[in-house]
Amino acid sequence: MLVALAVAAGKQRTDVTAALSALFLVGLAGEIDMLRALGLRHIPVALATAETDAPMTRSRYCKEVVPVPPWWSEPERSVDALIDWAATKDHKPVLFYDGDHDLVAISRARERLA
């Protein structure tokens, strides 16, 4: 599964928008639509994935790749990897997800992710 993490940054953005970060979880095949939508809004995107060679990681909108274990087999470790990544950022990321496995893992870890 892929996870997209985006950090808003733009020359004409307000301070509030510039402080935004987003985390987007997508399935194995990848959802290029969300990646493109964020990128077209000048929001750099980082993808967290167990498949570091997935086609989405080569998109012009993908600014960072964060390796995570598979959501369906190691949901706790996947959440840990996201928390570790987010701790290196100046602002808390906003979470977007696309699959059932990541939804369940995120839901169960919602207090840790808050």
Salt bridges, closest charged atoms under 4 A:
GLU64 OE1 - LYS89 NZ 3.38
GLU74 OE1 - ARG77 NH1 2.12
GLU76 OE1 - ARG112 NH1 3.03
ASP80 OD1 - ARG112 NH2 2.20
